[in-house]
Amino acid sequence: MGEQTQTTQTGHDFALTSILCTTITPASTGSAELSNTPVQTLSHPSKIPFRPRKIKKLSPDDCDFTEIIAVSENPNPSVTITTGAANPTKLKFVRSRALKVYRIVARSLSSNGEVEIALRYLRAADPILGSLIDMHEAPTFDNFGTPFLALTRSILYQQLAFKAGTSIYTRFITLCGGEKGVVPDIVLALTPQQLRQIGVSGRKANYLHDLCRKYKNEILSDTAIVNMDDKSLFTMLTMVNGIGSWSVHMFMIFSLHRPDVLPINDLGVRKGVQFLYNLEHLPRPSQMLQLCEKWKPYRSVAAWYMWRFVEAKGASSCAAAVAAGS
């Protein structure tokens, strides 16, 4: 009494290495006869590594055999048909679980053509946002000089209207001898009284000096800031007095042109998401991450459109305008 096994192949470069059928004759014959019959495979020789994939044991009532199937890590399926007296026909589909994972690596938004790539991606990922993108011009991301200069500018503009902030910033630049003079040593040498005379509060003077000390002690540097990943940069910059999460997010978007920054605490971005998806309530910061997940890895660009959307609705997004220098 024996079994016949036939293997057919339905995918290219997929190897079903072997099916080993072990058959024991019933005890009523008076002796147990063991036969191991390897089944011929139709696949060509392959150097693809194999590993045991599935071990299936059937009870004696069904059929007395143990089947071991080894498959390669290949996405194409193979079909195995086993026929026998006890179990006339078994049809089994075996598929590999090897997955191809594609990850988009976004570049700086000031890189040539990166904004156009971001817009194509966002249109495909979120058609609702795509409609909004088509209503506005593409964003531009301008440079504010060195990271240190951009950070001092961010501190000086905090909680001020754009016009008032610009006035104080212009006087500050003059006091330092021009933008090239805005370096840690010169700013640290400015006394609180000198800064107060140009409209800088004592608290902001303390923030500026703390930033300078972080540079002097080499905790921060322009080179380190440019080369840090987003998470490390956020951690290091929020160690500076007066620089919180919102300031870091604005700095990362508008000064470093990082592509995947979502300012979850920015009121303008939250309002934009509410308007975009017709939400009844303003989304909480914790909800923003889930709602905007589809925008990765270009959430900075999507946030820019949220500010434009809010402006078109007549709501205020002046804080972002200050950060963008407009």
C-alpha positions as CSV (number, residue, x, y, z in Angstrom):
1,M,0.0,0.0,0.0
2,G,1.6,3.3,-1.0
3,E,1.1,6.9,-1.7
4,Q,1.8,9.1,-4.7
5,T,2.7,12.8,-4.3
6,Q,2.8,15.3,-7.1
7,T,4.3,18.8,-6.9
8,T,3.3,21.6,-9.3
9,Q,4.9,25.0,-9.4
10,T,3.0,28.2,-10.0
11,G,5.6,31.0,-9.2
12,H,9.0,31.8,-10.7
13,D,12.1,31.0,-8.8
14,F,10.2,29.4,-6.0
15,A,11.6,26.1,-4.7
16,L,9.6,23.4,-2.8
17,T,12.6,21.4,-1.6
18,S,11.1,18.1,-0.6
19,I,8.1,16.3,0.8
20,L,9.0,13.2,2.8
21,C,6.2,10.7,3.1
22,T,6.7,7.9,5.6
23,T,4.2,5.1,5.4
24,I,3.7,2.2,7.9
25,T,1.6,-0.7,6.8
26,P,-1.2,-1.7,9.1
27,A,-0.4,-4.0,12.0
28,S,-2.9,-6.6,10.7
29,T,-0.3,-7.7,8.1
30,G,1.8,-9.1,10.8
31,S,4.9,-6.9,10.2
32,A,5.6,-3.3,10.0
33,E,7.3,-2.1,6.8
34,L,8.8,1.3,6.8
35,S,9.5,3.1,3.5
36,N,11.0,6.5,2.9
37,T,10.3,7.8,-0.6
38,P,11.6,11.3,-1.4
39,V,9.4,13.0,-4.0
40,Q,11.0,14.5,-7.1
41,T,10.7,18.2,-7.3
42,L,10.1,20.1,-10.5
43,S,12.1,23.2,-9.5
44,H,15.6,23.8,-10.8
45,P,18.6,23.8,-8.4
46,S,18.7,26.9,-6.4
47,K,21.2,28.5,-3.9
48,I,18.3,30.2,-2.1
49,P,18.5,29.2,1.6
50,F,15.7,27.1,3.0
51,R,14.3,26.6,6.4
52,P,11.7,24.3,7.8
53,R,8.4,26.2,7.5
54,K,5.6,23.9,8.6
55,I,5.4,20.6,10.4
56,K,2.0,19.0,10.2
57,K,1.1,15.7,11.9
58,L,-2.1,13.9,11.1
59,S,-3.8,11.4,13.3
60,P,-3.7,7.6,12.3
61,D,-7.4,7.9,11.4
62,D,-6.5,10.2,8.6
63,C,-3.2,9.0,7.3
64,D,0.0,7.7,9.0
65,F,2.6,10.2,7.9
66,T,4.5,13.3,8.9
67,E,5.1,16.0,6.4
68,I,7.9,18.6,6.5
69,I,7.9,21.4,4.0
70,A,10.9,23.8,3.6
71,V,10.3,26.9,1.6
72,S,12.5,29.7,0.4
73,E,11.9,33.4,1.3
74,N,10.2,34.1,-2.0
75,P,6.8,35.8,-2.4
76,N,5.6,33.4,-5.1
77,P,3.3,30.6,-4.0
78,S,3.6,26.8,-4.7
79,V,0.8,24.3,-4.7
80,T,1.3,20.8,-3.2
81,I,-1.2,18.0,-4.0
82,T,-1.0,14.8,-2.0
83,T,-3.2,11.8,-2.8
84,G,-3.5,8.5,-0.8
85,A,-5.9,5.8,0.0
86,A,-6.8,7.1,3.5
87,N,-7.0,10.7,2.5
88,P,-7.7,10.8,-1.3
89,T,-6.8,14.5,-2.0
90,K,-5.3,17.3,0.0
91,L,-4.7,20.7,-1.5
92,K,-2.4,23.0,0.4
93,F,-1.2,26.5,-0.5
94,V,2.2,27.5,1.0
95,R,3.2,31.1,0.9
96,S,6.4,32.8,2.1
97,R,6.0,35.6,4.6
98,A,9.0,37.5,3.3
99,L,7.9,41.1,2.8
100,K,9.5,43.9,0.9
101,V,9.4,47.1,2.9
102,Y,9.9,50.4,1.1
103,R,10.9,53.5,3.1
104,I,10.9,56.9,1.6
105,V,13.9,58.9,2.8
106,A,13.0,62.6,2.6
107,R,15.7,65.2,2.1
108,S,16.0,68.8,3.2
109,L,13.1,70.9,1.8
110,S,15.7,73.3,0.3
111,S,17.2,70.4,-1.7
112,N,16.6,70.8,-5.4
113,G,13.2,69.3,-6.4
114,E,12.3,68.0,-2.9
115,V,9.3,70.2,-2.5
116,E,7.8,69.0,-5.8
117,I,8.4,65.4,-4.7
118,A,6.7,66.1,-1.4
119,L,3.7,67.6,-3.1
120,R,3.3,64.6,-5.4
121,Y,3.5,62.3,-2.4
122,L,1.0,64.2,-0.3
123,R,-1.5,64.4,-3.2
124,A,-1.4,60.6,-3.5
125,A,-1.4,59.9,0.2
126,D,-4.3,62.3,1.1
127,P,-6.6,63.3,-1.7
128,I,-8.4,65.7,0.6
129,L,-5.1,67.5,1.3
130,G,-4.3,67.3,-2.4
131,S,-7.3,69.5,-3.2
132,L,-6.0,72.1,-0.8
133,I,-2.5,71.9,-2.3
134,D,-3.9,72.6,-5.8
135,M,-5.5,75.9,-4.4
136,H,-2.2,77.4,-3.3
137,E,1.3,78.0,-4.6
138,A,4.1,75.7,-3.6
139,P,5.9,76.7,-0.3
140,T,9.4,78.1,-0.3
141,F,11.9,77.8,2.6
142,D,14.3,80.6,3.0
143,N,17.6,80.6,5.0
144,F,18.1,82.7,8.1
145,G,21.9,82.4,8.2
146,T,23.6,80.2,10.8
147,P,21.6,78.1,13.3
148,F,22.8,80.4,16.1
149,L,21.5,83.5,14.4
150,A,18.1,81.7,13.7
151,L,17.8,80.7,17.4
152,T,18.5,84.2,18.7
153,R,15.9,85.5,16.2
154,S,13.4,83.0,17.5
155,I,14.0,84.1,21.1
156,L,13.7,87.8,20.2
157,Y,10.4,87.3,18.3
158,Q,8.7,85.3,21.0
159,Q,5.2,86.5,22.0
160,L,5.6,89.6,19.8
161,A,3.7,90.8,16.7
162,F,5.8,90.6,13.6
163,K,6.2,94.3,13.3
164,A,7.3,94.8,16.9
165,G,9.6,91.7,16.7
166,T,11.2,93.0,13.5
167,S,11.9,96.4,15.1
168,I,13.7,94.8,18.1
169,Y,15.6,92.3,15.9
170,T,16.9,95.1,13.7
171,R,18.2,97.1,16.7
172,F,19.8,93.9,18.0
173,I,21.6,93.2,14.8
174,T,22.9,96.8,14.8
175,L,24.1,96.4,18.4
176,C,26.1,93.3,17.4
177,G,27.6,95.0,14.3
178,G,25.6,93.2,11.7
179,E,24.4,89.7,11.3
180,K,27.9,88.3,11.0
181,G,28.5,89.7,14.5
182,V,25.7,87.6,16.0
183,V,28.0,85.0,17.5
184,P,28.1,83.6,21.1
185,D,31.1,85.6,22.3
186,I,29.6,89.0,21.2
187,V,26.1,88.3,22.4
188,L,27.3,87.0,25.8
189,A,29.2,90.2,26.3
190,L,26.1,92.3,25.9
191,T,24.7,93.3,29.4
192,P,21.1,93.1,30.3
193,Q,21.0,96.9,30.5
194,Q,22.3,97.2,26.9
195,L,19.7,94.7,25.7
196,R,16.9,96.4,27.7
197,Q,17.8,99.7,25.9
198,I,16.8,98.1,22.5
199,G,13.6,96.6,23.9
200,V,14.8,93.1,25.0
201,S,13.2,92.1,28.3
202,G,15.4,90.9,31.2
203,R,13.9,87.4,30.8
204,K,14.8,87.2,27.1
205,A,18.3,88.5,27.9
206,N,18.7,85.6,30.2
207,Y,17.5,83.2,27.4
208,L,20.0,84.7,25.0
209,H,22.9,84.3,27.5
210,D,21.9,80.8,28.3
211,L,22.0,79.9,24.6
212,C,25.5,81.5,24.4
213,R,26.7,79.5,27.3
214,K,25.5,76.2,25.8
215,Y,27.6,77.1,22.7
216,K,30.6,78.2,24.8
217,N,30.5,74.9,26.7
218,E,30.2,73.0,23.5
219,I,26.9,71.5,24.5
220,L,25.6,73.0,21.2
221,S,27.3,74.0,18.0
222,D,26.1,74.9,14.5
223,T,27.7,71.8,13.1
224,A,26.1,69.5,15.7
225,I,22.7,71.1,15.3
226,V,22.8,70.6,11.5
227,N,23.8,66.9,11.8
228,M,21.6,65.8,14.7
229,D,18.5,63.7,14.0
230,D,15.1,65.3,14.8
231,K,14.7,63.5,18.1
232,S,18.1,64.4,19.5
233,L,17.8,67.9,18.3
234,F,14.5,68.4,20.0
235,T,16.0,67.1,23.3
236,M,19.1,69.3,23.1
237,L,17.4,72.5,22.1
238,T,14.7,72.3,24.8
239,M,17.5,72.3,27.4
240,V,18.0,76.0,26.5
241,N,16.0,78.3,28.7
242,G,13.2,79.9,26.8
243,I,13.2,77.4,24.0
244,G,10.2,75.1,24.1
245,S,8.7,72.6,21.8
246,W,6.9,75.1,19.5
247,S,10.1,77.1,19.0
248,V,12.1,74.0,18.2
249,H,9.5,72.9,15.7
250,M,9.5,76.3,14.0
251,F,13.3,76.3,13.9
252,M,13.4,72.8,12.4
253,I,10.9,73.7,9.7
254,F,11.9,77.2,8.7
255,S,15.6,77.3,9.5
256,L,16.8,73.7,9.0
257,H,14.1,72.8,6.5
258,R,13.5,69.4,8.1
259,P,10.8,67.6,6.0
260,D,8.9,65.7,8.6
261,V,8.1,68.0,11.5
262,L,4.5,68.2,12.9
263,P,3.9,71.1,15.3
264,I,1.2,69.4,17.3
265,N,0.9,72.3,19.8
266,D,0.5,75.0,17.1
267,L,-3.0,76.4,17.1
268,G,-2.9,77.2,13.4
269,V,-2.0,73.7,12.4
270,R,-4.6,72.2,14.7
271,K,-7.3,74.6,13.3
272,G,-6.2,73.7,9.8
273,V,-6.7,70.0,10.5
274,Q,-10.1,70.7,12.0
275,F,-11.2,72.6,8.9
276,L,-9.7,70.1,6.5
277,Y,-11.5,67.1,7.9
278,N,-14.6,69.0,9.0
279,L,-14.1,67.9,12.7
280,E,-16.6,69.1,15.2
281,H,-13.9,69.9,17.8
282,L,-10.4,71.2,17.7
283,P,-8.1,68.1,17.7
284,R,-6.0,67.7,20.8
285,P,-2.2,67.5,20.3
286,S,-2.4,63.7,21.1
287,Q,-4.9,63.3,18.3
288,M,-2.9,65.2,15.8
289,L,-0.3,62.4,15.5
290,Q,-2.9,59.9,14.4
291,L,-4.8,62.2,12.1
292,C,-1.6,63.3,10.3
293,E,0.1,59.9,10.2
294,K,-0.6,59.6,6.4
295,W,1.5,62.8,5.8
296,K,4.8,61.2,6.8
297,P,7.5,61.8,5.8
298,Y,6.5,65.3,4.6
299,R,4.5,66.6,7.6
300,S,6.4,69.9,7.5
301,V,5.0,70.7,4.1
302,A,1.5,69.6,5.1
303,A,1.7,71.9,8.2
304,W,2.6,74.8,5.9
305,Y,-0.6,74.2,4.0
306,M,-2.6,74.1,7.2
307,W,-1.4,77.7,8.0
308,R,-2.4,78.8,4.5
309,F,-5.8,77.2,4.9
310,V,-6.4,78.9,8.2
311,E,-5.4,82.3,6.7
312,A,-7.8,81.7,3.8
313,K,-10.5,81.1,6.4
314,G,-9.8,84.4,8.0
315,A,-8.4,82.9,11.2
316,S,-5.0,84.0,12.7
317,S,-1.8,82.1,12.1
318,C,0.5,85.0,12.8
319,A,2.9,83.0,15.0
320,A,3.9,80.8,12.1
321,A,4.2,83.9,9.9
322,V,6.7,85.3,12.4
323,A,8.7,82.1,12.4
324,A,8.7,82.0,8.6
325,G,9.9,85.6,8.5
326,S,6.9,86.8,6.5
